[in-house]
Amino acid sequence: MEEENKVRDVLKGIYDPEIPINIVDLGLVYSIEIGKEDKSILTITIGLTTINCPNVTDFIESIKSICFKEFPNFTKVNVNVSFDPPWNPDMISPSGLLDLNILK
């Protein structure tokens, strides 16, 4: 779990170009899994704010790039896109809401 948290922290360096929040606080990172048998395989599942998100390829490449750079022990980084659950604004973290100046 500790390494998954480190990955999550690194992913906070990737921002949605249309909404000024990182992908973690935006609620787009659904899961981070390190292989059970092979610890060199990292699988990240993300959601998108819309089905036709034009940034999906950029997100995937940015995630892979930053993970390979920051974690040389990973030899394979899989990025899966899921719409289950569908993203909604309630998934934005409290920190993300502060970044948007939205109070709940």
N, CA, C and O of each residue as an XYZ file, in Angstrom:
416
protein
N       0.819     -1.198      0.000
C       0.000      0.000      0.000
C       0.863      1.262      0.000
O       0.482      2.289     -0.562
N       2.021      1.169      0.635
C       2.894      2.338      0.700
C       3.364      2.764     -0.694
O       3.386      3.952     -1.018
N       3.739      1.777     -1.512
C       4.199      2.128     -2.854
C       3.060      2.675     -3.712
O       3.279      3.574     -4.524
N       1.859      2.150     -3.542
C       0.701      2.680     -4.262
C       0.484      4.151     -3.896
O       0.156      4.966     -4.759
N       0.669      4.489     -2.615
C       0.521      5.882     -2.181
C       1.591      6.772     -2.795
O       1.323      7.927     -3.126
N       2.805      6.242     -2.950
C       3.878      7.007     -3.596
C       3.522      7.267     -5.061
O       3.744      8.364     -5.575
N       2.971      6.255     -5.725
C       2.543      6.426     -7.119
C       1.451      7.482     -7.181
O       1.485      8.356     -8.048
N       0.490      7.415     -6.278
C      -0.607      8.386     -6.251
C      -0.052      9.805     -6.086
O      -0.510     10.733     -6.753
N       0.928      9.968     -5.203
C       1.534     11.291     -4.996
C       2.216     11.795     -6.266
O       2.121     12.978     -6.594
N       2.901     10.905     -6.978
C       3.577     11.293     -8.225
C       2.549     11.682     -9.288
O       2.771     12.614    -10.061
N       1.431     10.968     -9.322
C       0.397     11.270    -10.314
C      -0.243     12.637    -10.076
O      -0.889     13.182    -10.972
N      -0.070     13.184     -8.898
C      -0.587     14.534     -8.628
C       0.156     15.589     -9.440
O      -0.242     16.754     -9.457
N       1.222     15.191    -10.107
C       1.944     16.111    -10.981
C       1.351     16.212    -12.373
O       1.834     16.991    -13.195
N       0.307     15.435    -12.651
C      -0.347     15.468    -13.964
C      -1.663     16.217    -13.816
O      -2.516     15.852    -13.007
N      -1.810     17.264    -14.608
C      -3.002     18.111    -14.517
C      -3.886     17.959    -15.735
O      -3.409     17.761    -16.852
N      -5.179     18.056    -15.502
C      -6.140     18.101    -16.596
C      -5.969     19.466    -17.266
O      -6.013     20.488    -16.580
N      -5.776     19.509    -18.579
C      -5.553     20.802    -19.239
C      -6.790     21.705    -19.283
O      -6.671     22.908    -19.512
N      -7.958     21.134    -19.067
C      -9.179     21.925    -19.132
C      -9.682     22.360    -17.759
O     -10.403     23.351    -17.641
N      -9.301     21.621    -16.732
C      -9.713     21.938    -15.360
C      -8.422     22.011    -14.551
O      -7.665     21.041    -14.540
N      -8.145     23.118    -13.879
C      -6.849     23.291    -13.223
C      -6.677     22.487    -11.929
O      -6.387     23.041    -10.869
N      -6.863     21.169    -12.044
C      -6.702     20.264    -10.903
C      -5.923     19.051    -11.394
O      -6.075     18.633    -12.542
N      -5.088     18.486    -10.524
C      -4.378     17.272    -10.915
C      -5.362     16.107    -11.015
O      -6.455     16.147    -10.450
N      -4.953     15.075    -11.741
C      -5.866     13.973    -12.035
C      -6.271     13.178    -10.799
O      -7.329     12.549    -10.784
N      -5.432     13.202     -9.760
C      -5.795     12.497     -8.527
C      -6.896     13.258     -7.803
O      -7.929     12.683     -7.462
N      -6.678     14.556     -7.564
C      -7.688     15.343     -6.854
C      -8.957     15.539     -7.673
O     -10.026     15.790     -7.117
N      -8.843     15.426     -8.979
C     -10.027     15.505     -9.828
C     -10.868     14.235     -9.714
O     -12.036     14.226    -10.104
N     -10.281     13.170     -9.185
C     -11.002     11.912     -9.005
C     -10.906     10.989    -10.201
O     -11.728     10.087    -10.362
N      -9.905     11.210    -11.043
C      -9.781     10.386    -12.249
C      -8.962      9.111    -12.032
O      -9.010      8.207    -12.866
N      -8.221      9.022    -10.944
C      -7.434      7.816    -10.676
C      -8.294      6.885     -9.834
O      -8.528      7.132     -8.651
N      -8.761      5.808    -10.464
C      -9.668      4.880     -9.801
C      -8.932      3.835     -8.976
O      -9.369      3.485     -7.880
N      -7.813      3.333     -9.499
C      -7.061      2.335     -8.737
C      -5.601      2.296     -9.186
O      -5.260      2.636    -10.319
N      -4.763      1.871     -8.255
C      -3.339      1.670     -8.505
C      -3.001      0.301     -7.939
O      -3.197      0.041     -6.752
N      -2.488     -0.573     -8.802
C      -2.182     -1.939     -8.371
C      -0.790     -2.337     -8.821
O      -0.404     -2.133     -9.972
N      -0.057     -2.903     -7.898
C       1.257     -3.461     -8.209
C       1.066     -4.965     -8.305
O       0.407     -5.571     -7.461
N       1.647     -5.564     -9.339
C       1.454     -6.994     -9.580
C       1.695     -7.850     -8.354
O       2.656     -7.630     -7.618
N       0.833     -8.820     -8.132
C       0.992     -9.731     -6.995
C       2.144    -10.697     -7.223
O       2.956    -10.930     -6.327
N       2.212    -11.250     -8.411
C       3.280    -12.193     -8.750
C       4.543    -11.473     -9.197
O       5.653    -11.831     -8.804
N       4.357    -10.463    -10.016
C       5.481     -9.725    -10.584
C       5.388     -8.270    -10.138
O       4.597     -7.496    -10.676
N       6.189     -7.914     -9.170
C       6.152     -6.565     -8.573
C       6.664     -5.477     -9.515
O       6.644     -4.296     -9.168
N       7.121     -5.866    -10.698
C       7.618     -4.870    -11.658
C       6.516     -4.381    -12.599
O       6.766     -3.562    -13.484
N       5.291     -4.890    -12.402
C       4.165     -4.488    -13.250
C       3.223     -3.597    -12.438
O       2.740     -3.974    -11.370
N       2.981     -2.414    -12.977
C       2.090     -1.441    -12.354
C       0.866     -1.276    -13.252
O       0.995     -1.081    -14.461
N      -0.309     -1.354    -12.660
C      -1.551     -1.152    -13.412
C      -2.338     -0.028    -12.746
O      -2.632     -0.069    -11.552
N      -2.665      0.966    -13.546
C      -3.420      2.118    -13.074
C      -4.709      2.192    -13.880
O      -4.693      2.144    -15.110
N      -5.811      2.309    -13.177
C      -7.102      2.466    -13.844
C      -7.571      3.894    -13.623
O      -7.621      4.384    -12.494
N      -7.911      4.550    -14.722
C      -8.380      5.935    -14.656
C      -9.768      6.044    -15.264
O     -10.194      5.204    -16.057
N     -10.449      7.093    -14.873
C     -11.706      7.466    -15.505
C     -11.461      8.752    -16.282
O     -10.372      9.323    -16.229
N     -12.449      9.187    -16.981
C     -12.382     10.433    -17.745
C     -13.616     11.253    -17.422
O     -14.662     10.706    -17.074
N     -13.491     12.565    -17.537
C     -14.641     13.409    -17.233
C     -15.759     13.248    -18.257
O     -16.932     13.447    -17.939
N     -15.392     12.885    -19.493
C     -16.389     12.623    -20.536
C     -15.933     11.446    -21.383
O     -14.736     11.176    -21.483
N     -16.861     10.760    -21.980
C     -16.533      9.606    -22.818
C     -15.655     10.007    -24.001
O     -14.763      9.258    -24.397
N     -15.905     11.174    -24.559
C     -15.151     11.632    -25.725
C     -14.001     12.565    -25.342
O     -13.658     13.469    -26.104
N     -13.414     12.355    -24.187
C     -12.331     13.215    -23.704
C     -11.182     13.240    -24.720
O     -10.622     12.194    -25.048
N     -10.833     14.426    -25.216
C      -9.768     14.504    -26.217
C      -8.370     14.317    -25.619
O      -7.391     14.223    -26.360
N      -8.270     14.264    -24.294
C      -6.969     14.184    -23.639
C      -6.574     12.774    -23.214
O      -5.542     12.600    -22.566
N      -7.357     11.779    -23.556
C      -7.099     10.429    -23.060
C      -5.700      9.931    -23.433
O      -5.002      9.372    -22.587
N      -5.290     10.125    -24.668
C      -3.962      9.662    -25.091
C      -2.870     10.398    -24.328
O      -1.886      9.786    -23.911
N      -3.031     11.704    -24.141
C      -2.053     12.486    -23.378
C      -1.987     12.013    -21.933
O      -0.895     11.905    -21.376
N      -3.124     11.731    -21.316
C      -3.134     11.241    -19.940
C      -2.377      9.924    -19.837
O      -1.533      9.753    -18.957
N      -2.677      9.005    -20.727
C      -2.035      7.691    -20.689
C      -0.526      7.829    -20.855
O       0.236      7.234    -20.092
N      -0.088      8.599    -21.833
C       1.349      8.780    -22.058
C       2.020      9.500    -20.892
O       3.137      9.149    -20.514
N       1.361     10.492    -20.323
C       1.924     11.214    -19.172
C       2.055     10.300    -17.958
O       3.057     10.346    -17.244
N       1.047      9.475    -17.729
C       1.080      8.543    -16.600
C       2.235      7.558    -16.775
O       3.016      7.343    -15.848
N       2.343      6.968    -17.948
C       3.427      6.010    -18.189
C       4.786      6.678    -18.046
O       5.686      6.135    -17.405
N       4.932      7.837    -18.633
C       6.209      8.548    -18.613
C       6.656      8.882    -17.191
O       7.799      8.617    -16.819
N       5.765      9.456    -16.407
C       6.144      9.857    -15.055
C       6.407      8.640    -14.167
O       7.282      8.689    -13.302
N       5.668      7.556    -14.368
C       5.883      6.350    -13.560
C       7.211      5.687    -13.900
O       7.931      5.254    -12.999
N       7.547      5.600    -15.179
C       8.837      5.021    -15.556
C       9.989      5.886    -15.053
O      11.028      5.367    -14.645
N       9.804      7.199    -15.083
C      10.851      8.121    -14.631
C      11.055      8.031    -13.120
O      12.189      7.929    -12.651
N       9.983      8.068    -12.373
C      10.054      8.116    -10.912
C      10.238      6.751    -10.251
O      10.724      6.664     -9.124
N       9.849      5.689    -10.953
C       9.906      4.340    -10.379
C      10.584      3.379    -11.356
O       9.904      2.627    -12.056
N      11.904      3.397    -11.409
C      12.616      2.548    -12.369
C      12.433      1.048    -12.119
O      12.784      0.233    -12.972
N      11.888      0.678    -10.955
C      11.646     -0.739    -10.678
C      10.465     -1.299    -11.471
O      10.305     -2.516    -11.561
N       9.634     -0.420    -12.046
C       8.532     -0.903    -12.874
C       9.017     -1.077    -14.306
O       9.538     -0.143    -14.914
N       8.844     -2.273    -14.832
C       9.242     -2.545    -16.216
C       8.048     -2.459    -17.165
O       8.210     -2.368    -18.382
N       6.853     -2.490    -16.586
C       5.642     -2.387    -17.406
C       4.621     -1.552    -16.642
O       4.368     -1.791    -15.461
N       4.035     -0.569    -17.326
C       2.982      0.252    -16.745
C       1.767      0.153    -17.659
O       1.788      0.606    -18.803
N       0.718     -0.446    -17.130
C      -0.541     -0.563    -17.859
C      -1.474      0.539    -17.378
O      -1.617      0.764    -16.176
N      -2.105      1.222    -18.321
C      -3.098      2.231    -17.960
C      -4.413      1.828    -18.617
O      -4.537      1.798    -19.841
N      -5.384      1.522    -17.771
C      -6.702      1.143    -18.248
C      -7.666      2.305    -18.054
O      -7.582      3.033    -17.064
N      -8.570      2.474    -18.991
C      -9.594      3.507    -18.888
C     -10.919      2.817    -18.591
O     -11.307      1.859    -19.260
N     -11.601      3.328    -17.572
C     -12.875      2.745    -17.174
C     -13.925      3.841    -17.031
O     -13.619      4.978    -16.672
N     -15.149      3.477    -17.316
C     -16.263      4.392    -17.092
C     -17.195      3.822    -16.024
O     -18.368      4.186    -15.945
N     -16.655      2.929    -15.210
C     -17.411      2.305    -14.137
C     -16.670      2.501    -12.828
O     -15.725      1.762    -12.550
N     -17.057      3.452    -12.031
C     -18.250      4.276    -12.165
C     -18.006      5.451    -13.102
O     -16.860      5.846    -13.317
N     -19.067      6.007    -13.656
C     -18.898      7.204    -14.466
C     -18.398      8.344    -13.574
O     -18.849      8.499    -12.438
N     -17.474      9.128    -14.096
C     -16.963     10.252    -13.310
C     -18.075     11.271    -13.089
O     -18.921     11.489    -13.956
N     -18.054     11.892    -11.908
C     -18.966     12.998    -11.631
C     -18.264     13.959    -10.675
O     -17.301     13.562    -10.020
N     -18.710     15.192    -10.575
C     -18.028     16.196     -9.753
C     -17.902     15.827     -8.270
O     -17.041     16.364     -7.574
N     -18.744     14.924     -7.784
C     -18.627     14.497     -6.384
C     -17.333     13.726     -6.123
O     -16.966     13.501     -4.970
N     -16.645     13.322     -7.182
C     -15.395     12.573     -7.041
C     -14.186     13.494     -6.809
O     -13.092     13.014     -6.512
N     -14.376     14.776     -6.942
C     -13.290     15.727     -6.705
C     -12.976     15.743     -5.214
O     -13.881     15.826     -4.383
N     -11.699     15.663     -4.882
C     -11.277     15.640     -3.479
C     -11.512     16.998     -2.821
O     -11.684     18.000     -3.514
N     -11.520     17.035     -1.494
C     -11.631     18.322     -0.805
C     -10.530     19.301     -1.231
O     -10.782     20.499     -1.360
N      -9.331     18.801     -1.444
C      -8.235     19.658     -1.903
C      -8.526     20.215     -3.295
O      -8.255     21.382     -3.576
N      -9.078     19.372     -4.157
C      -9.448     19.822     -5.494
C     -10.542     20.873     -5.468
O     -10.519     21.826     -6.246
N     -11.497     20.696     -4.573
C     -12.564     21.684     -4.438
C     -11.997     23.024     -3.988
O     -12.441     24.079     -4.442
N     -11.008     22.976     -3.088
C     -10.359     24.217     -2.659
C      -9.645     24.882     -3.833
O      -9.692     26.103     -3.988
N      -8.980     24.065     -4.660
C      -8.296     24.612     -5.836
C      -9.272     25.327     -6.769
O      -8.909     26.299     -7.431
N     -10.485     24.850     -6.816
C     -11.518     25.451     -7.665
C     -12.315     26.529     -6.942
O     -13.228     27.128     -7.510
N     -11.963     26.767     -5.690
C     -12.683     27.738     -4.859
C     -14.156     27.351     -4.691
O     -15.044     28.204     -4.676
N     -14.387     26.053     -4.566
C     -15.747     25.557     -4.347
C     -15.829     25.052     -2.910
O     -14.996     24.255     -2.478
N     -16.810     25.507     -2.190
C     -17.006     25.070     -0.820
C     -18.171     24.096     -0.768
O     -19.181     24.270     -1.450
N     -18.012     23.080      0.046
C     -19.110     22.118      0.240
C     -19.588     22.197      1.662
O     -20.507     21.474      2.046
